[in-house]
Structures are given as structure tokens and as C-alpha cells.
């Protein structure tokens, strides 16, 4: 399994000719990245959710799901993918109890979880619409699994939107239950709770 990315991982430099084929690089997010991450999350939700949710649900998700959880960044568990100096994907994992954004009941779940008995949480996975289907989500998930495994976690869990369901199934997550999450504005969004072992 690949090692977890570092905030100091070089982004690479190259000539104008090499930039066209430059491999996107993973690194840990910093607080300076928050505006770019926020813009990416909202663009991804705006463009990709309409294939799975109605306009009201999509608009609600832009507000309540597509926002940056700074604790993931300060905990050193949130990853961005950069290409040509731009952030094109993001996602991470957490050693805290919070499973997802978009529910008032989840926002205060900051308890540190026990890696011996509880799964690491995969959180806030987004890919810029023009960078989908290039394996970026899979690379982030592999990095999350590697980092969580190094801290003693044996399983990972997440709450998937329908837009991300196929990615997680391909990676090896199994659906445990489908739930209807009520957002703070009263709009309901179908989500799927999933889990997989770290091997």
C-alpha cells in the first residue's frame, strides 16, 4: 500500500513540454488551500449531483455538504490532488467520530475514536467536474487507507452520496444501509452507509 502523502511532497517542476503530461500529485491540505477546496467542492456538487438528486436537493447539498471541515486539515488527514498548480480533487479520512457533513447531529462529533474497535472515517471526497474518471478518487482512497492503517485502524467507514457510490463500490466498500438524511433546511438526501476492511 502506498505511503500517505506529506504536506512537503514536491509538486514537481518541468518544461512547458512536460507540463502537458505531468502526473497529478497528492499532498496534505493546508489552511491556505481552504478557498480553492471550497470552490472545488461547490463546483463538483453543482455539476455532478443533478444526475442523482433533484434541483432542491442539489442546492441544499451545495450549502450543507460542500463546505470545508477545517478540523480535517488541522488534524493532518485531508488530502488534495494538484495538477499544473491547481487543486483538482480532494478528500481525506478522520480519526474522529464525525462521519459526514450535512447533519446538525454530526457537527459536534469530534471524539477521537478507538482504532482497535472503530473504523476510520473517510470524509469529504470531491473531484473537479473536468477531472472525473481519471483515477483521482481511487488514489485518495488508497492514501487514506494507508494512513489509517499506519495508525492501527482495521476498517474504514463512510456515508456516501449517490454521486460517489460507484467509486466506493469499485474500491471495495460494501453498503450497510441506505438512509434519508434531513439537512438543516429540511431537505432530505438519500445517502448510503458503507464499510470495508483495511488490508
Beta strands, then each sheet from edge to edge (+ up, - down):
strand 1: 25-28
strand 2: 78-83
strand 3: 86-94
strand 4: 120-127
strand 5: 155-161
strand 6: 174-182
strand 7: 188-197
sheet 1: 1+ 2- 3+ 4- 5- 7+ 6-
end
